[in-house]
Amino acid sequence: MEEYIRVEVVPEILKYYNKTDSKVDKYELRSLQGELNSFNSCLYGLNLSISGNEDYSFLLKTIVDDLERQKLSESRIRFTNEAHIYNVVVPIFKKLMFQKNVKFVPDVPYALIKDVRSKEKLDPLDGIIVVENLVKQGYKVAPGKTLGMEHCVVAVEQLGRWHALSLAMKELNSEQFHQEVLSGFEEFTWSRKSGVQVRETITICLKRLFKYANYPKNSKTYEAMKTLERENEDLLQYVEKLIMSSRKSKLSVLCHGEYAQSNLLYKYGKNETPISVIPVDYQLTRFASPAFDLSHFFYLNTSREIQEKYFLDLMKKYHASLVSTMSEILTYNKWPKDISAVLPSLDSILEDYHQYGAYGLIYALFFVPWMMGTEEEFVNINKAGQSGNRMSTEFSNAVWAIGGEAGTNAVLEIFDTAVALHKVNI
């Protein structure tokens, strides 16, 4: 592998930085296993020193060398989507911006997925992504299990800027957006071709809500829960409809797909105040409602206090960032029509959230307890799942035990907040 990276990948990195005439004085590739853990890929540190005393530091990821994990994480689709983002989408989006130094993604000098549709088990080198090491520039993941208000503001403003690129481009060149930007993505998880194991697990996790909830029977939350319980009988069909319907919305954008704390690298100013953020890991990107990203962010990464007290404030921050960026892009690209007529209103953003926020809510009901799980609880799940029957009582009980009582309470609170306060439709 080391020789392959040196011979095949490093020259492409030099080409990206216009350093093809430079000599590589130092080449270092080392496994980051144990330092950075990822279920979906193998991670390496790649460091280069080239003539002229210039040093480059990268995170290199390859496909995990495990057939079961490849199937579970849909490795080929993940790497296909991420390579398309970096090779096609980002260059197109950059041309729209008058502020060329604004970063929406890290530098990615190399992103390749080979044509491996006919292979059952992929080789680790069938997919390679090389990403600049933002840690060397002072970026880092925010501390704690949830994000504080300052971190949330920076995050939603950046998300607004990212979504504005899609909305502006749809106005400027809708044909290019659909034929070049969207055509390179493949559906994952919520497709009849793949994602069965993940969907089965999510279905079981949602039953934890139905089993332990004790909402008043005449409440909106109770009615929404019963609706979700019925939809959970065929969750694939429900989410498929949600995705397809959202794509018809005028507000549909290219979503990050996993806008979560672990994928947000912050830079800090004085007193450790967050001043900027760069999202990473665009493997789950999909075209859908902006509410897919927003609801995923709110319900997986913020405290109950922020969800209850500051939801509208943060939505206003998101909206202001989106419309200002969209206006700047359209102005810079000499949009001939009335710009104000195509800028989304805050009310339209909120209504869209009400209609499609169930997407992120479902993921939160599934994943929040897992973020609270203990090593012993995961051992129990692995034991229960060894039979291969994910619908067994033993497996269900092991899943519902993750995070203990606190995990169950988190599920009940998140659902009630989303339905009762944020008016998310089920």
N, C-alpha and C positions, 0 to 999 in steps of 0.2 A: 504493500500500500504506500509506504513512504516514498518509494521510487516513482510510483505512478503519480503521486501528487507533485513531486519535484519536476518530473518530465512533462506531464500533461497539463497540470493546473497552474503552477507558478508562472510559466510564460504568459498565460492568459491574464493573470493578475497584473503582471508588468505592463501588458498591453493596455489594460484598463486605466492604469495610472500614467500612461505615456512614458514608460520607462524601459522600452524594449532595448535600448542601447546600453542600459545599465547592467552591471555585474552583481550577481547575488553573492555577497560575502559571507552571509550566515543564513542557514536554513534550519529551523527547529520545528518538529512536529511531535506533539506529545498528547497522550490520552488524558482527558479530563474526567474519566470515570472516578467517582468518589468525591470529586470537587463540585461538578455540576451534573445533576442527575436528570435524565430525560428518558421517558418510556418509549418515545416515538423515534428517536434517532441516537446515533453514537456521536459524541462530541469530542473535539480535539482542539488544542491550542496550536496555532500556526504563527510563527514569528519569522520575519525576514529582515535582513539588513542588506541594503544595496549600496553600491558605490556612491559616495557623496554623503556618507554618514546619515542616511535616511532609514528609519526603522518603521516597520509596519507590523501590526499585531491583529490577528484575526481569530474568529471562532469558526471552525470548520465542522460541518455536520454531514454525516453519511447515513444511509439507510441502515437500520438496526439489523444485525445478522441473526434473525430469529423468525422463522416462518409464522408462528402463532402471533407474535407481536406485530409482524408486518400485516397480517390479516386484520387483527383487531384495530390497529391504528390506521389502516388503509394507506400504507406507506407510499405506494405509487401515486395516488391521488394527491396526497399532502405535498410531495415533492414537485409534482407537476404544477399544482396551483402556485406554489411559492416561486418556482423558477419563472413562471409566466408573469407574476407580479414584478419581479426584478428585471427581467429581460425585455418585457414589452410595455407593461402598464406604467411603471415609474418613468421611463424616458418620455412617454407621451404626456404624462401629467406635468413633468418638469417644464415642458415647452409652454404650458399655459401660464406659468408663474413669472411675474416680473421680478419677484424677490428670489433670485436664483440660489441664495444661500439658505433658504428655509428647508429644513430637513423633516421629511415625513417618515422616512425609513433610513436605516443605516446604509453606508456604502456597501454594495455587494458586487465585488469584482468578478465573481464566478458563480454561476447557478446553472446546473445541468441535470436533466433527467433523461436517461436513455429510453429508447423505444423498447419497453419491456412488457408490453401487454400480453405476450404469449408465454411469459415465464411464470411459473407458480411461485418459486422462491427467488427473491431478488438478491443480487450481489450487493454488498455494502457500497461498492463504487458505481453502482447503476444510478445513484442519485447523490450529488455533492452540492452543497451550498456553502460558500465562503463569505462570511459577514465580518465587517470591521469590528474590532473589539472596542465597544463604546466605553467600557470600564476604564480603559487607558485615557479617555478624555474626561473622566470625572463623573460619568453616568453610573447609576446604581439602582437596584430595586429598592423601593420604599420599605422601611422597616415596619414590623407589626403585621397583624393578621388582616386588618382592614385599613383603608386609606382615610386620613383625616381630611378636613375641609380644604386646606390649602392644596393638597395633592389632587383632590377631586376637581377643583377649579381648573388647574393646569391640564388635567387629563381630558375633561369635557371640552375645553377650548381647542385642544389639539384635535380631538375627534371631530369637532365642528369644521375645522379647516380641512381635514381629510375628506369628509363627506361633501364639502363644497366643491371639491375637484370634480366629482362625478356629476353633480347637479349642473355645474357650469359647462362641462363638456357636452352634456346632453343637449344643452341649448346651442352651443357653438357648432358641434359636429356630431349629431346623433348617430349618423351612419357609421362613422369611425368608432364611436364608443361601443356600438353593438357588434360591429364586425371585427374589430381588432382587440378592444379591451376585454369584452365579455366572452368572446369565442374560445379563449384558451383555458377556461375554467371547467372543472368537472364537479358534479354533485357528489357529496360524501355523506355518510351516515343516514341521511333521509332519502335513500334511493333503494329501490328493490334489488339492485345489483350487489349492494354491499352494506356493511354497517349493522348486520343482524345482531351480533353479540352486544354491541353498545346499546342498541335500541332495547334489547331485552332487559339489560341492566337498568336503564332509565325507567322503563315500565315498572319494574319491581320497586325502584326507589320511590316513585310517585305513590305507590300503594301505602307507603308509610304515612303520608298525609291523610289518606282516607281512613286508615286504621286507627289513628290516634287523635284526629281532630274532634273537637267538641264545640264547634261554632253554634250559635243560636240558630234554630231551624228556620226562622223567618228572616235571617240576615242575607245580605247580598253575597257575603263570603261563603256561606253554606251552599247557596244555590250554584255559585261558580264552582265550588268543590265537586258537587254532584255532577255538574256538566263535564268537568275534567275527568271524573271517574268513568263516565260513559265513553268519553273520547279515548281514554287510556286502553280501552279494549282493542283499538286499532290506532295506536299512537302514530304509526308511520303515515297513515292516511290523513290524520289531523294536521301533522306538521307539514306534510307535503302541500296540503291546501293552504296553510299559512304562508309558506314560502312562495308558492305560485301566485297567490293573491297579492302579496306584498310587492312582487315584481311588476305588477300592473300599476302600482301607485306612482303618481307623478314625483313623489319624494324618494323613490327607490335609488339606492346608491351602492357603491362597492363597499361592503362592510369588511372590517378587519376580521371578524369572525370569532375572535377570542380576546376581546379587549379587556384583559384581566391584569391584576396587579403584578403577576409573575412575568407578564410580557411588556411591562412599562418601565423603561429605564429613565430615571430622573437625574437632572443636573441641579445642584443646589448653590444658592448664594450665601449671603451672610446669615448667621444664626440658623443654618441648615434649612433655609426657606427654599422650597422647590421653585425653580424659575423656568424650567422647560422639561419636556418629556419626549422621548422617541419610542414609539411602539416597535416591537420586534416580533418575529415569528408569524409570518403571514400565510401559514399553511392551511388555515381554515377559512380563507376569504370566500365570500359569496355575494352575489347580487341580490339585495333584498331591502326591506325597510330599514331606515336608520335606527328604528326602535330595536332591531335585533342587537346592535352593538350597545345601545344605551341601556336596555334592560339587562343585558348580560353584565355590563359594568356595575349598575346599581345594586343588583341583587347578589352578586358574588363578591363584591369588593368594598362595600360601604357598610357602616354600622347602622343599627336600627335608628339611632338618633338622626343621622344624616338622611336616611330614607324618609323619616317622618317629618322632620323639621325643615330640611333644606332641598328637598327634591325640586320644587318649583324654581328656587334660586339657581340651582345648577342647570336646569333646563333653559333658563333665561341666558345663562352664560354660554351654554352650547349654541343656542339660537343666534346670539349676537355675534359669536365667532364665525358661525356658518355664513350668515348673510353678509358680513363685512368682507370675508374672504371671497365669496362668490361675486360680490360687487366689484372687488379689485380685479379679479380675473376677467370678468366680462368687459370692464373698462379698458384694461391693458390690451385685450384682444379685439378692441374696437367693435363691440357688439352694437349693431345698428338700431336696435329697438329700445324701448323703455325698460331699463334695467329693473326699476322698482316693481314692474308688473310681474316679474318672474321670481322675485325673492320670496321664499316661503315665510308665512306669518308664524308667530309663536303659537297661535291657536291651531294652525294646521299641523305643526310639529307635535303638539300635545295630543291632538285627535289621532294622529298616526300612531303615537305611542299607546294610546288606549286600545287601538285596534290590533297592534302587532307585538305589544310588550310581553305577551304570553310566551314568546320564544325564549327570551332570556330567563324568564321565570321558571320555565320547565328545567332548564339547565341548572338553575340555582337549587331547586328542590332536589335535584339529583346530586349535585356536587358539593354544596356547602357542608353537609354532614361528613363527607369524605375528607374535607379539609380539617376536620376536627378529630379524625379517627386516630386510634392508637395502633402501635405495632401489633399488639395482641389481636385487635379486632380485624386487622387485615390478614393475619395468619388464619383466623377462623374463616374468613371469606374464601381464601385460597383452598383451604381444606374442603369447605362445602362445595366449591366449584369444581373439584377434581373429578366428580362423577360425570361432568359434562351436561348435567341437567340443571339449567339455570332457573327453571320453573319449580324446583323442589321446595318444600317447606323449609328444609334445612338452609338452603341458600338464601331464601327470602328473609328468614329470621336473622341470619348473619349480616345481611345488608342493612336491615332495619336497626341493627344494634350499633352501627357505626356512629361514633360521636356521642353515644349514650343518650341520656335524657336531654342534655344540652343540644345535641344534634336534632332530636325530635322537636324541641321547642323552637329552634331556629327555623325549621321547615314550616311550622304552624304560623310563626310570626311573619316570615317573609311572604307567605301566601296572603295572609290577611292584609298586610301593608299594601301589596300590589293591587289587590282587588278593591279594598275599601277606601284607601287613600289615593292611590294612583289611577284608579278606575280602569285597570287593565281588563279587557274583555276576554272571556274564555269561550 
